Amino acid sequence: MAMPTVRSLWGMAFALSLGAAISLGMARFSYAMLLPPMREDLAWSYTLAGAMNTANALGYLLGALALPRMLRRWDAVQVFAAGAVLTSLFMGLSGFFVQAEALLLQRTLAGLSSAWVFVAGGLLTARLGQWHPASAGWLLGLYYGGTGWGIIFSALTLPPIMAQAQAVGLAHPWVWAWWCLCVLCTLCCVFMWWPLLRCAQWHRDGWLSPPPVVGTSAPQAFAWPVLSFALMGYGLFGVGYIGYMTFVVALLREQGQAESDLMLFYALLGCAVLVSSRLWSGLLNRAKAGGALAMLNGLLGVATLVPALTQHPAAVMASGLLFGAVFLSVVASTTALVRHNLPAAQWAAGISAFTIVFAMGQILGPVVVGWISDGPGGLARGLVFSAGALLLGALLAWRQKSL
């Protein structure tokens, strides 16, 4: 079989990006639109409401940890497809429960399977890039940008669905949103089906096999202290960003923003995610130390602080656009930092270290911000805490020197 053309590689990366839409855009970030009505209907505290995204992040960590063993038994295409189908199923099952314990379990399971989708999809996209190195960055940008499609789908479909269910007097209108998400995830799976069959054929023909390992020496041990400031900065990014993505819609709703404005806010945030990878590629290529991570964390801190301090519509929209244009690029900045500063034999260990500290922060963030929001000052104070974590992370990352 002939080697895939550049155009076919772009098409495959776009198809795989629907997996990112499922795994992050809908399985994790759609919850921001669901949190206010679920909390109101089920009389939840903000601590419990935040714990739902903590459960999702915990499941994601468990899924990521299990993935290496799975990839030794099944190829990445099979793991990706199975994860997408299971995530769609778990999203639908969330609409059949009102008990907090059952919903926490569903959020954990959805996080588990979404990790298989997102990481396996990223692996496949990276392997696509090895056949056209000049397009490798663009292919990864296409893939990760798929998260934005999931956010846009959620923003534009969930509020009308819940409003219609409430208008006709259906009990627990938010359950229809979970079923809507299940349908959207399933449609993404359907649209990916033929490309995945082709991807599986490329895998069998050797085009998506792992690149050959040069040399036979064992991988060198990675010493965490050499990147300690960057690791701490990235862990605080995990704490801060997830607080915003979990609670910002609830805050804007409490401030009296119209439902149509909330839809526009979150949809614009998703649009910014789509283009974010192209905005910062030059910075990531140039920054050898912690400067890129520091700058991006700082911008996120400012974006997070804005809705906590003002209700001005233009300022709120600018906050969403800035946040969406930055937050996924923080992940890319740590990969660039590892590639710039560590020998190739330590790249996997270095990226793994960043993944672990990020996961810890992401697990901690929603429940802590929720607990703060249950006290005096409410959600605004919770987002101030998130902004503080991001700004402190920027200061720590700035201290990271090039190796």
C-alpha positions in Angstrom: 0.0 0.0 0.0 1.3 3.5 -0.9 2.4 5.8 1.9 -0.4 8.1 3.1 -0.5 11.5 1.4 -0.2 14.8 3.3 -3.9 15.5 2.6 -4.9 12.1 3.9 -2.8 12.7 7.0 -4.6 16.0 7.7 -8.0 14.2 7.2 -7.0 11.5 9.6 -5.9 13.9 12.2 -9.2 15.8 11.9 -11.1 12.5 12.3 -9.1 11.6 15.4 -9.8 15.1 16.8 -13.4 14.0 17.3 -11.9 11.7 19.9 -10.5 14.7 21.7 -14.0 16.3 21.4 -15.4 13.2 23.2 -12.7 12.7 25.8 -12.1 16.3 27.0 -14.6 18.6 25.3 -17.7 16.6 26.3 -16.7 14.0 28.9 -15.0 16.7 31.1 -15.7 20.3 30.1 -19.4 19.9 29.3 -20.0 19.5 33.0 -19.6 23.3 33.5 -23.0 23.7 31.7 -24.6 20.9 33.8 -23.3 21.9 37.2 -25.7 24.8 37.9 -29.0 22.9 37.2 -27.8 19.7 38.8 -26.7 21.5 41.9 -30.0 23.4 42.2 -32.1 20.3 41.5 -30.2 17.9 43.8 -29.4 20.4 46.6 -25.6 19.9 46.3 -23.0 21.9 48.0 -20.3 23.3 45.8 -17.9 20.9 47.4 -19.9 17.9 46.1 -20.5 19.6 42.7 -16.7 20.1 42.4 -16.1 16.5 43.5 -17.8 15.3 40.3 -14.9 16.7 38.2 -12.4 15.5 40.8 -13.8 12.0 40.2 -13.5 12.5 36.5 -9.9 13.6 36.8 -9.1 10.6 39.1 -10.6 8.2 36.6 -8.5 9.9 33.9 -5.3 9.4 35.9 -6.2 5.7 36.5 -6.9 5.3 32.8 -3.6 6.9 31.8 -1.7 4.7 34.2 -3.3 1.5 32.8 -2.7 2.5 29.2 0.9 1.3 28.8 -0.1 -2.3 29.8 -3.2 -2.1 27.4 -1.0 -1.0 24.5 1.2 -4.0 25.0 -1.9 -6.2 24.4 -3.9 -4.2 21.8 -2.9 -1.6 19.2 -3.6 2.1 19.7 -6.5 2.1 17.2 -8.4 -0.6 19.1 -7.8 1.2 22.5 -8.9 4.5 20.9 -12.1 3.0 19.5 -13.0 1.1 22.6 -12.5 4.1 24.8 -14.7 6.3 22.6 -17.6 3.8 22.6 -17.3 3.3 26.4 -17.1 7.0 27.1 -20.3 7.5 25.0 -22.0 4.8 27.1 -20.9 6.2 30.4 -22.2 9.7 29.5 -25.6 8.2 28.7 -25.7 6.2 31.9 -25.2 9.4 33.9 -28.8 10.3 32.9 -30.2 7.4 34.8 -29.1 8.3 38.3 -29.7 11.1 40.8 -27.7 9.6 43.7 -24.4 11.3 44.2 -22.5 8.0 44.8 -23.7 6.6 41.5 -22.9 9.8 39.6 -19.5 10.0 41.1 -18.9 6.4 39.9 -20.1 7.3 36.4 -17.8 10.4 36.3 -14.9 8.2 37.3 -15.6 5.6 34.7 -16.0 8.3 32.0 -12.7 9.7 33.0 -11.1 6.3 32.9 -12.2 5.6 29.3 -11.7 9.1 28.1 -8.0 8.8 29.0 -7.7 5.8 26.7 -9.3 7.9 23.9 -7.2 11.1 24.4 -3.8 9.5 25.0 -4.2 6.8 22.3 -5.4 9.5 19.8 -2.4 11.7 20.6 -0.1 8.7 20.1 -1.7 7.9 16.7 -1.5 11.6 15.6 2.2 11.8 16.7 2.9 8.7 14.6 1.1 10.2 11.6 3.6 13.1 11.9 6.6 10.9 11.5 5.7 10.5 7.8 5.6 14.2 7.1 7.7 16.0 9.8 7.0 19.4 8.4 3.3 18.9 9.2 3.8 17.2 12.6 3.0 20.3 14.6 -0.1 21.1 12.5 -1.4 17.6 12.8 -1.1 17.7 16.6 -2.7 21.1 16.6 -5.6 19.7 14.6 -6.0 16.8 17.1 -5.8 18.7 20.3 -8.0 21.4 18.9 -10.8 18.9 18.7 -11.4 19.6 22.4 -12.8 22.9 21.3 -15.4 21.2 19.1 -16.6 19.3 22.1 -16.9 22.5 24.1 -18.8 24.2 21.3 -21.2 21.2 20.9 -21.9 21.3 24.6 -22.4 25.1 24.7 -24.9 25.2 21.8 -26.9 22.1 22.5 -27.2 21.5 26.3 -29.0 24.7 27.4 -31.8 24.4 24.8 -32.3 20.7 25.6 -32.6 21.4 29.3 -34.8 24.5 28.8 -37.2 22.4 26.6 -37.3 19.6 29.1 -38.1 22.0 31.9 -40.8 23.8 29.8 -42.7 20.5 29.3 -42.5 19.7 33.0 -40.1 16.8 32.8 -38.5 15.7 36.1 -34.7 16.4 36.4 -34.3 18.3 33.1 -30.5 17.9 33.3 -30.7 14.1 32.7 -31.8 14.9 29.1 -28.5 16.8 28.7 -26.5 13.7 29.6 -28.5 11.7 27.0 -27.9 14.5 24.5 -24.1 14.2 25.2 -24.4 10.4 24.7 -25.9 11.0 21.3 -23.3 13.6 20.4 -20.5 11.2 21.4 -22.1 8.4 19.5 -22.3 10.6 16.4 -18.6 11.4 16.7 -18.0 7.6 16.9 -20.0 7.1 13.7 -18.2 9.8 11.9 -14.8 8.3 13.0 -15.7 4.8 12.0 -14.6 4.7 8.4 -11.4 6.8 9.1 -10.6 4.4 12.0 -10.9 1.4 9.6 -8.5 3.1 7.3 -6.2 3.9 10.3 -6.3 0.2 11.3 -5.2 -0.7 7.8 -2.3 1.8 7.9 -1.3 0.2 11.2 -1.3 -3.3 9.7 0.7 -2.0 6.8 3.3 -0.6 9.2 2.7 3.1 8.6 1.6 3.6 12.2 4.1 1.4 13.9 6.2 2.9 16.6 9.4 4.5 15.3 12.5 2.2 15.5 14.5 2.4 18.7 18.1 3.6 18.1 20.6 1.9 20.3 20.1 -0.8 22.9 21.0 1.0 26.1 18.4 1.2 28.8 16.6 4.5 29.3 18.4 6.9 31.6 16.8 7.7 34.9 15.1 11.1 35.1 16.0 13.3 38.1 12.9 15.3 39.1 14.8 18.1 40.9 16.4 19.4 37.7 12.9 20.6 36.5 11.4 21.1 40.0 10.2 24.7 39.5 8.5 23.8 36.2 6.9 20.8 37.8 5.5 22.8 40.6 4.3 25.5 38.2 2.5 22.8 36.1 1.0 21.2 39.2 -0.5 24.6 40.2 -1.8 25.0 36.6 -3.7 21.7 37.1 -5.2 23.2 40.3 -6.1 26.5 38.8 -7.4 25.8 35.3 -9.8 23.1 36.3 -11.4 25.4 38.9 -12.2 27.9 36.2 -13.5 25.2 33.7 -15.7 23.7 36.4 -17.3 26.8 38.0 -17.1 29.8 35.7 -20.5 29.2 34.1 -22.1 28.7 37.5 -20.5 32.0 38.6 -21.7 33.9 35.6 -25.2 32.4 36.0 -25.2 33.6 39.7 -24.2 37.0 38.5 -27.4 37.2 36.4 -26.0 36.5 32.9 -28.6 35.5 30.4 -28.7 31.9 29.2 -27.9 33.1 25.6 -24.9 35.0 26.9 -23.7 31.9 28.7 -24.0 29.8 25.5 -22.1 32.5 23.6 -19.4 32.7 26.3 -18.7 29.0 26.3 -18.9 28.6 22.6 -16.4 31.4 22.1 -14.1 29.7 24.6 -14.3 26.5 22.5 -13.6 28.5 19.3 -10.5 29.9 20.9 -9.3 26.4 21.8 -9.6 25.5 18.1 -7.0 28.1 17.1 -4.8 28.0 20.2 -2.2 25.7 19.0 -1.3 28.0 16.1 -1.0 31.1 18.3 1.8 29.9 20.6 3.9 27.6 18.4 6.6 30.2 17.8 6.9 30.9 21.6 7.1 27.2 22.4 9.9 26.7 19.8 11.9 29.6 21.2 11.5 29.2 25.0 14.2 26.9 26.3 13.6 27.6 30.0 10.3 28.0 32.0 9.4 31.3 30.3 6.6 29.9 28.1 5.0 28.0 31.0 5.3 31.1 33.2 3.8 33.5 30.6 0.9 31.1 29.8 0.1 30.5 33.4 0.2 34.2 34.1 -2.3 34.9 31.2 -4.6 32.2 32.6 -4.4 33.7 36.0 -5.5 37.1 34.6 -8.3 35.5 32.6 -9.5 33.6 35.7 -9.5 36.7 37.9 -11.6 38.8 35.5 -15.1 37.2 36.1 -14.4 37.2 39.8 -13.9 41.0 39.9 -16.3 42.3 37.2 -19.6 41.4 35.6 -19.0 43.6 32.5 -20.1 41.6 29.5 -17.2 42.5 27.3 -14.7 41.7 30.1 -16.3 38.4 30.7 -16.2 37.5 27.0 -12.6 38.5 26.8 -11.8 36.3 29.8 -13.3 33.3 28.0 -11.5 34.0 24.7 -8.2 34.4 26.5 -8.6 31.3 28.6 -9.6 29.2 25.7 -6.7 30.5 23.6 -4.2 29.6 26.3 -5.0 26.6 28.5 -4.2 23.7 26.1 -1.0 25.3 25.1 0.3 25.1 28.7 0.3 21.3 28.1 2.2 21.7 24.9 4.7 24.0 26.7 5.8 21.2 29.1 6.4 18.9 26.2 8.5 21.5 24.5 10.4 22.1 27.8 11.2 18.4 28.0 12.3 18.2 24.4 14.5 21.3 24.8 16.2 20.3 28.0 16.4 16.5 28.3 18.2 13.9 26.2 15.8 11.9 24.0 16.2 8.8 26.2 14.6 10.8 29.1 11.7 12.3 27.2 9.2 9.7 28.1 10.1 9.8 31.8 10.1 13.6 31.8 6.6 13.8 30.2 5.4 11.2 32.6 6.6 13.3 35.6 4.7 16.3 34.3 1.6 14.2 33.7 1.6 13.0 37.3 1.9 16.4 38.9 -0.7 17.8 36.6 -3.1 15.0 37.4 -2.6 15.6 41.1 -3.4 19.2 40.8 -6.4 18.5 38.6 -7.8 16.1 41.1 -7.3 18.5 44.0 -8.6 21.7 42.3 -12.4 21.2 41.8 -13.1 20.0 45.4 -10.9 22.7 47.0 -12.5 25.5 44.9 -15.9 24.0 45.7 -15.1 24.0 49.4 -14.0 27.6 49.3 -17.1 28.6 47.3 -19.3 27.1 50.0 -17.9 29.7 52.4 -18.1 33.5 52.5 -17.5 35.1 49.2 -19.0 32.2 47.2 -17.8 31.3 43.7 -16.0 34.6 43.2 -13.6 33.8 46.1 -13.2 30.3 44.7 -12.1 31.7 41.3 -9.7 34.1 43.1 -8.1 31.0 44.7 -7.8 29.5 41.2 -6.2 32.6 39.8 -3.8 32.7 42.8 -2.7 29.1 42.1 -2.1 30.0 38.4 -0.2 33.2 39.2 1.9 31.4 41.8 2.6 28.7 39.2 3.8 31.4 36.8 6.2 32.7 39.4 7.6 29.2 40.1 7.9 28.4 36.4 9.7 31.6 35.8 12.5 30.4 38.1 13.1 27.3 35.9 16.4 27.7 34.2 17.4 26.1 30.9 19.5 23.0 31.3 
